[in-house]
Amino acid sequence: MIRLLVVDDSALMRRLLKEIFEAEDGFEAAFARDGVEAMAMLHAFRPDVVTLDIHMPNMDGLACLDRIMLERPCPVVMFSTLTDAGAKETLDALALGAVDFALKPSGAVSLKVDDFGPALVEKVRIAAASKLARSRRLAERVRLRTRRDLAAADGRATPSPRSPNDPPPKDLAATAPAPKVAAARGRTEPTGERLVLAGASTGGPPALDALLSPLPADFPWPIVIAQHMPASFTSALAARLDRLCALKVAEIVRPVELQAGCVYVGRGDADVIVSRRGEALVALPAPSSAAHRWHPSVDRLVASAMEVADPRRLVGVLMTGMGDDGAAAMTRLHGLGGATIAEAEDTAVVWGMPGELARLGGAAFIEPLERIAGRLLSLTASA
């Protein structure tokens, strides 16, 4: 039995969610009207999962989430709106420790229950079985661990931790040929057709922060990311990652030539593929393929890259997420001589996608999240 606490200031939404979960087996639900009431119920009801609206009186969803993660951590699914502000707030919530988010319908909500109800139930069930990050400051831990690994390799002393808003550490960025903006806009050196392909779903945004933050501004390969997410959210995700890491990060909205030191985030609700324009590799958005369940599709991204580039010059990284997207294509990549990294079960919020890659025997390396960046630096330095 999953004990679910629904927190929403709308009486209509609470009633609809009550009907949705009462119609499902295996749920015991309680309801709160705002964050203050939710905190009072948190210890008495002891939920396994919380669904949490963002905009509420008295105590909003972000403040309530922060309190939950401090006082009694449990999986939280945010209820978000499809707006630019909603996207930013949702990403803030994921950074604070929320496991996932569900889109709140607009307009005649009662007429859309059949559309959003099954997806919400699935997300709540997955959240109930998921792991919470061992720390809400996971990205800082990853940065510190990566620098320790690099320091141990060359005998340097370990620097002290830094916050996400600090500039890149000198031991990683000192060799960068130019500041971040100059590297993104003026860099023209060829990539040698080497490319990192990364995929993630549930729990992905904080994992991507942890992956990218330790990498230096002069990281020698382009990185293309397929993160399952709505179209209105991937722009905000790219902007957030751009602020938090030394690399230049942008959403792919048109064909773009791939350059070293840059990260390209596939637009949500569509797919991202790699193609060739003359001598250059390019990434471009593509309409979502009905042959794939999740979008942007990791399988389609990796398959497209293998069609136009030497698989031995590709590295695939498959991180937290439900389902199996990316596992089949990365297994083929591994078989053709490409390097593949699966996030370890101990750190994955949901060990679906990376777990399937490991099960298929397609993971050359299985690494906890805090070691993936270091492994990536090692692979790209030796190639």
PyMOL commands that set and color helices and strands:
alter all, ss='L'
color gray80, all
select helices_A, chain A and resi 11-22+35-45+61-71+84-96+109-128+138-154+170-173+180-186+204-212+231-244+298-308+311-313+327-335+353-359+369-382
alter helices_A, ss='H'
color red, helices_A
select strands_A, chain A and resi 2-7+27-32+49-53+76-80+100-103+195-200+223-227+248-252+256-257+262-266+271-277+280-286+314-318+339-343+365-367
alter strands_A, ss='S'
color yellow, strands_A
deselect
rebuild
show_as cartoon
